[in-house]
Amino acid sequence: VLYRFGATLDAAEPIETGVTVSNGIGFAPDGTLAYYADTPTGRIDVFDNVDDRLVERRPFVETGANPDGLCVDAEGGVWVACYVGALMGFQDA
């Protein structure tokens, strides 16, 4: 389960089920999208970020590897470290 914590960190709210090994989350520079790495699926998913709520999860890219970390650069590029030494970069069209 993927949880959302409030500012006080005293209450966790489940926002997504059906996840395995969560290994990275990053937000687009304008805050409208969130990218999420789930290692065993080999996939990076993207959510819409609406009023600080992640909704409409959908596949962004299938890496063909095991994503093991994720960040988004200032231009919106999604960078993913992959288990066993690969590094991949993706740009949303």
C-alpha positions in Angstrom: 0.0 0.0 0.0 1.2 3.5 -0.8 0.5 6.0 1.9 0.2 9.8 2.1 1.3 11.5 5.3 0.0 14.9 6.4 2.3 17.8 7.5 2.3 16.6 11.1 3.1 13.0 10.2 0.6 11.7 12.7 -1.8 10.0 10.3 -1.2 7.9 7.3 -3.8 7.8 4.5 -3.7 4.9 2.1 -3.8 6.2 -1.5 -2.9 3.2 -3.7 -3.1 -0.5 -3.3 -1.6 -3.1 -5.7 2.0 -1.9 -5.2 4.9 -4.3 -4.5 8.3 -2.6 -3.8 8.0 1.2 -3.9 11.3 2.5 -4.9 10.9 6.1 -6.0 8.5 9.0 -6.4 9.1 12.4 -8.0 7.0 15.3 -9.0 7.0 17.2 -12.3 8.3 20.8 -12.0 4.8 22.3 -12.1 3.5 19.8 -9.6 0.7 18.4 -11.8 2.2 14.9 -12.2 3.8 12.4 -9.9 6.0 9.6 -11.2 6.3 6.3 -9.3 8.7 3.4 -9.5 7.7 -0.1 -8.5 10.7 -2.4 -8.8 9.3 -5.9 -9.5 7.0 -4.6 -12.2 9.8 -3.0 -14.2 7.5 0.0 -14.7 7.3 3.6 -14.0 3.7 4.9 -13.5 2.4 8.4 -13.5 -0.4 9.9 -11.4 -2.2 13.2 -11.9 -1.7 15.4 -8.8 -4.9 17.1 -8.1 -5.2 19.2 -5.0 -2.4 17.3 -3.4 -4.1 14.0 -4.2 -2.6 11.4 -6.5 -5.3 10.1 -8.9 -5.5 8.3 -12.2 -2.5 6.0 -12.0 -1.4 4.8 -15.4 1.8 3.3 -17.0 4.4 5.9 -18.0 7.1 3.6 -19.3 8.1 -0.1 -19.1 11.9 0.0 -18.3 12.8 -3.6 -19.2 14.8 -3.5 -15.9 14.3 -3.1 -12.2 13.7 0.6 -11.3 15.5 1.3 -8.0 15.2 5.0 -7.5 13.7 8.0 -9.4 14.0 11.7 -9.6 12.6 14.4 -11.9 14.9 17.2 -13.1 14.0 20.9 -13.5 13.0 20.4 -17.2 10.6 17.5 -16.4 13.0 14.7 -17.4 12.4 11.5 -15.4 15.7 9.8 -14.3 15.6 6.2 -13.1 18.3 4.2 -11.5 17.9 0.5 -12.3 19.1 -2.4 -10.2 22.3 -3.9 -11.7 23.8 -0.7 -12.8 21.7 0.9 -15.5 20.6 4.5 -15.6 17.7 5.6 -17.9 16.2 9.0 -18.7 12.7 9.6 -20.0 10.9 12.7 -21.1 7.1 13.0 -21.1 5.9 14.0 -24.6 
